[in-house]
Amino acid sequence: MRNITRIKALISNCLLTFLWLALAFGYPGYQFTIYTFGLGFDVDAARNDAFDLQLSLGAALGIPSMAFIDHFNILFVTVALLCWWKNPKVQTLVAGMAILNGLYMFLFPAVFLPPWILGHGDLVQDWLLGLVISTLFLICVLLRLSVTPYRGVLRGWAIGVAAVASYFVVMAAMRAPQLQNVRALRRMCVSTPGAGAPWPKGWEWEPMPFGRSAGWPVGPWPEGDKLAGCEPSAELIAAAAAELQSVNYLPLALVLGVIVIGVAVFLVAVLRAKAPADPQSALYVG
């Protein structure tokens, strides 16, 4: 039995380490996080990635400055490195962040898949990659669930995160038919997230201190660097701007508050959790 526990933990740890490497450096999440937090790295790929996230998840979920919110996921995946620490509470924290990362990544297929089924959505890889990453995170959690001593804390955390994710899935499904011009503009200009044509400065959600809050879609279409392969008509630009302005965005402070308070409550619950009566139920690593 203990050998099976060790094998489960080892597989989970290896997967979590791989996901950290893939998201932090392959994506490259750390560099894009620096940009969206307004700390530097103001380059074409980072601007293009931020614009892509706003036209996709941001519009569908009703979250302003979506790239800023999205890259909290990169901070949470960094906790995966603690998976090798043989401490039950640390292991519970790692599993909790894996739940958060996994259910968040599920929002990508929830946003992209329904319109694709209807025949006017985005590319298959846009939702398939999110589904694969989400599945890997949740597999890591399942491998640990049967051997972690704090399953009650994880169960409550999973229910809470799933409830929030379910709300956003429903909102994305409801908004999908109303964002067809936004999706068309995205497919034309940023079909490859974080790569491809550069996005010029001058749009509303560009992170401070790089951007300005009066930019497109509230203000005029950005001028400056030409977008290679992206030449939308004036009609498409106007229609996409109207769709974006019609979205009832949640207050950014509310979204940040839910993230910060939710993670803080989970952390306190883990720290206050009582040690298991049976020490053999603790998670063995390695």
C-alpha positions as CSV (number, residue, x, y, z in Angstrom):
1,M,0.0,0.0,0.0
2,R,2.8,2.4,0.9
3,N,4.5,1.7,-2.4
4,I,1.3,2.6,-4.3
5,T,1.1,5.8,-2.3
6,R,4.7,6.7,-3.2
7,I,4.1,6.0,-6.9
8,K,1.0,8.2,-6.9
9,A,2.9,11.0,-5.2
10,L,5.8,10.7,-7.5
11,I,3.6,10.8,-10.7
12,S,1.7,13.8,-9.3
13,N,5.0,15.6,-8.4
14,C,6.5,15.1,-11.8
15,L,3.3,16.3,-13.5
16,L,3.2,19.4,-11.3
17,T,6.8,20.2,-12.0
18,F,6.3,19.8,-15.7
19,L,3.2,22.1,-15.6
20,W,5.2,24.7,-13.7
21,L,8.0,24.6,-16.3
22,A,5.6,24.7,-19.2
23,L,3.5,27.6,-17.9
24,A,6.3,29.7,-16.3
25,F,8.9,29.4,-19.1
26,G,7.3,27.7,-22.1
27,Y,4.3,30.1,-22.2
28,P,6.4,32.2,-21.0
29,G,4.3,33.1,-18.0
30,Y,6.9,34.9,-15.9
31,Q,7.8,37.4,-18.6
32,F,4.1,38.1,-19.4
33,T,3.3,38.5,-15.7
34,I,6.0,41.2,-15.4
35,Y,4.3,43.1,-18.2
36,T,0.8,42.8,-17.0
37,F,1.8,43.8,-13.5
38,G,3.2,47.0,-15.0
39,L,6.8,46.2,-14.1
40,G,8.5,46.1,-17.5
41,F,8.9,43.7,-20.5
42,D,6.9,46.0,-22.7
43,V,7.4,44.0,-25.9
44,D,5.2,43.0,-28.9
45,A,4.6,39.4,-27.7
46,A,3.4,40.6,-24.2
47,R,1.1,43.3,-25.6
48,N,-0.3,40.8,-28.2
49,D,-0.9,38.2,-25.4
50,A,-2.7,40.8,-23.2
51,F,-4.9,41.9,-26.1
52,D,-5.7,38.3,-26.9
53,L,-6.8,37.5,-23.4
54,Q,-9.0,40.5,-23.2
55,L,-10.8,39.7,-26.5
56,S,-11.3,36.1,-25.5
57,L,-11.7,35.4,-21.8
58,G,-12.0,39.0,-20.7
59,A,-15.0,39.7,-22.9
60,A,-16.6,36.3,-22.4
61,L,-16.3,36.3,-18.6
62,G,-16.9,40.0,-18.1
63,I,-13.5,40.7,-16.4
64,P,-11.6,43.9,-17.2
65,S,-7.8,43.8,-17.5
66,M,-8.0,40.0,-18.0
67,A,-4.3,39.5,-18.6
68,F,-3.6,41.0,-15.2
69,I,-6.0,38.6,-13.6
70,D,-5.0,35.6,-15.8
71,H,-1.3,35.8,-14.7
72,F,-2.1,35.3,-11.1
73,N,-2.4,31.7,-12.3
74,I,1.4,31.9,-13.0
75,L,2.0,32.9,-9.4
76,F,-0.2,30.0,-8.1
77,V,1.5,27.4,-10.3
78,T,4.8,28.4,-8.7
79,V,3.5,26.7,-5.5
80,A,3.8,23.4,-7.4
81,L,7.5,23.4,-6.6
82,L,6.6,22.7,-3.0
83,C,5.2,19.3,-4.0
84,W,8.6,17.7,-3.1
85,W,8.4,19.0,0.5
86,K,7.4,16.1,2.8
87,N,4.9,18.1,4.9
88,P,1.2,17.2,4.9
89,K,0.0,20.8,5.2
90,V,2.4,21.9,2.4
91,Q,1.1,19.1,0.3
92,T,-2.5,20.2,1.0
93,L,-1.6,23.7,-0.1
94,V,0.0,22.4,-3.3
95,A,-3.2,20.3,-4.0
96,G,-5.4,23.3,-3.4
97,M,-3.5,25.5,-5.8
98,A,-3.6,22.6,-8.4
99,I,-7.4,22.7,-8.0
100,L,-7.5,26.4,-8.5
101,N,-5.2,26.2,-11.6
102,G,-7.1,23.3,-13.0
103,L,-10.6,24.8,-12.7
104,Y,-9.3,28.1,-14.0
105,M,-7.8,26.5,-17.1
106,F,-11.1,24.8,-17.7
107,L,-12.5,28.3,-18.5
108,F,-10.6,28.3,-21.7
109,P,-12.5,25.4,-23.3
110,A,-15.7,26.7,-21.8
111,V,-15.1,30.0,-23.6
112,F,-13.8,28.7,-26.9
113,L,-15.6,25.3,-27.4
114,P,-19.3,26.3,-27.6
115,P,-18.8,28.8,-30.5
116,W,-16.6,26.3,-32.3
117,I,-19.3,23.7,-32.1
118,L,-21.7,26.2,-33.6
119,G,-19.3,26.7,-36.6
120,H,-18.2,30.2,-36.0
121,G,-15.8,30.0,-33.1
122,D,-12.0,29.8,-32.7
123,L,-9.4,27.2,-33.6
124,V,-9.5,23.8,-32.0
125,Q,-6.2,24.3,-30.3
126,D,-7.5,27.4,-28.5
127,W,-9.7,25.2,-26.3
128,L,-8.0,21.9,-26.5
129,L,-4.8,23.1,-24.9
130,G,-6.7,24.6,-22.0
131,L,-8.6,21.3,-21.6
132,V,-5.4,19.3,-21.6
133,I,-3.7,21.5,-19.0
134,S,-6.9,21.6,-16.8
135,T,-7.1,17.8,-17.0
136,L,-3.4,17.4,-16.0
137,F,-3.8,19.6,-12.9
138,L,-6.9,17.7,-11.8
139,I,-5.2,14.4,-12.3
140,C,-2.5,15.6,-10.0
141,V,-5.2,16.4,-7.4
142,L,-6.9,13.0,-7.8
143,L,-3.6,11.2,-7.3
144,R,-3.1,12.9,-4.0
145,L,-6.7,12.9,-2.7
146,S,-6.7,9.3,-1.5
147,V,-3.6,9.8,0.6
148,T,-3.8,13.4,1.9
149,P,-4.8,13.8,5.6
150,Y,-6.8,17.0,5.0
151,R,-9.4,16.0,2.5
152,G,-12.1,18.0,4.3
153,V,-10.2,21.2,3.7
154,L,-9.6,20.4,0.1
155,R,-13.2,19.3,-0.5
156,G,-14.5,22.7,0.8
157,W,-12.0,24.6,-1.3
158,A,-12.9,22.6,-4.4
159,I,-16.6,23.3,-3.9
160,G,-16.0,27.0,-3.5
161,V,-13.7,27.3,-6.5
162,A,-16.0,25.2,-8.6
163,A,-19.0,27.4,-7.7
164,V,-17.1,30.5,-8.9
165,A,-15.9,28.7,-12.1
166,S,-19.5,27.5,-12.8
167,Y,-20.8,31.1,-12.6
168,F,-18.2,32.2,-15.2
169,V,-18.9,29.2,-17.5
170,V,-22.6,30.2,-17.5
171,M,-21.8,33.8,-18.2
172,A,-19.5,32.8,-21.1
173,A,-22.1,30.6,-22.6
174,M,-24.7,33.4,-22.4
175,R,-22.3,36.0,-23.9
176,A,-20.9,33.9,-26.8
177,P,-23.6,34.8,-29.4
178,Q,-23.1,38.5,-28.6
179,L,-19.3,38.6,-29.3
180,Q,-19.0,37.4,-32.8
181,N,-17.4,40.5,-34.2
182,V,-14.9,40.5,-31.2
183,R,-14.0,36.9,-32.0
184,A,-13.6,37.7,-35.7
185,L,-11.3,40.5,-34.8
186,R,-9.3,38.3,-32.5
187,R,-9.0,35.5,-35.2
188,M,-7.7,38.1,-37.6
189,C,-5.1,39.7,-35.4
190,V,-4.1,37.3,-32.6
191,S,-4.8,33.8,-33.8
192,T,-1.6,32.6,-32.0
193,P,-1.7,33.7,-28.4
194,G,1.5,35.5,-27.4
195,A,3.0,35.4,-30.9
196,G,2.4,36.6,-34.4
197,A,1.7,40.2,-35.2
198,P,2.6,42.9,-32.7
199,W,-0.2,44.9,-31.1
200,P,0.4,48.7,-31.1
201,K,0.0,50.7,-27.9
202,G,-3.2,52.7,-27.3
203,W,-6.0,50.3,-26.1
204,E,-8.0,50.5,-22.9
205,W,-6.7,47.5,-21.0
206,E,-3.0,47.9,-21.6
207,P,-1.4,47.6,-18.2
208,M,-0.2,50.8,-16.5
209,P,2.1,52.5,-16.8
210,F,2.3,51.5,-20.4
211,G,-1.3,52.1,-21.4
212,R,-4.1,54.6,-21.0
213,S,-7.6,54.0,-19.9
214,A,-9.2,56.0,-22.7
215,G,-7.9,53.8,-25.5
216,W,-9.7,51.5,-27.9
217,P,-12.6,50.3,-27.7
218,V,-13.6,53.5,-25.8
219,G,-11.3,55.6,-27.9
220,P,-10.1,55.4,-31.5
221,W,-8.5,52.3,-33.0
222,P,-4.7,52.4,-32.2
223,E,-2.4,53.9,-34.7
224,G,1.3,53.3,-35.1
225,D,2.9,50.0,-35.8
226,K,1.1,48.2,-38.6
227,L,-0.3,44.8,-37.7
228,A,1.0,42.3,-40.2
229,G,-1.9,40.3,-41.6
230,C,-4.4,42.3,-39.5
231,E,-6.4,44.7,-41.6
232,P,-9.9,44.8,-40.2
233,S,-12.5,47.0,-41.9
234,A,-13.8,50.1,-40.2
235,E,-17.1,48.3,-39.9
236,L,-15.6,45.3,-38.1
237,I,-13.6,47.6,-35.7
238,A,-16.8,49.6,-34.9
239,A,-18.9,46.5,-34.4
240,A,-16.3,44.8,-32.2
241,A,-15.9,48.0,-30.1
242,A,-19.7,48.2,-29.6
243,E,-19.8,44.6,-28.5
244,L,-17.0,45.1,-26.0
245,Q,-18.6,48.3,-24.6
246,S,-21.9,46.4,-24.1
247,V,-20.3,43.9,-21.8
248,N,-21.2,44.4,-18.1
249,Y,-17.8,44.1,-16.6
250,L,-17.3,43.1,-13.0
251,P,-15.4,45.7,-10.9
252,L,-11.7,44.9,-11.0
253,A,-11.5,45.4,-7.2
254,L,-14.2,42.7,-6.8
255,V,-12.4,40.2,-8.9
256,L,-9.1,40.9,-7.1
257,G,-10.9,40.7,-3.7
258,V,-12.4,37.3,-4.5
259,I,-9.0,35.9,-5.5
260,V,-7.1,37.4,-2.5
261,I,-9.7,36.6,0.1
262,G,-10.4,33.2,-1.2
263,V,-6.7,32.1,-1.3
264,A,-6.2,33.7,2.2
265,V,-9.2,31.8,3.7
266,F,-7.9,28.5,2.2
267,L,-4.4,29.2,3.6
268,V,-5.8,29.9,7.0
269,A,-7.9,26.7,6.9
270,V,-4.8,24.6,6.0
271,L,-2.7,26.2,8.8
272,R,-5.5,25.7,11.4
273,A,-6.3,22.1,10.3
274,K,-5.7,19.5,13.0
275,A,-3.2,16.8,12.5
276,P,-4.7,13.4,11.5
277,A,-5.1,10.8,14.3
278,D,-3.5,8.2,12.1
279,P,0.0,9.4,11.0
280,Q,0.1,6.6,8.4
281,S,-2.6,8.6,6.4
282,A,-0.1,11.3,5.7
283,L,1.1,11.8,2.1
284,Y,4.4,10.1,1.4
285,V,6.6,11.7,-1.2
286,G,9.5,10.3,-3.2
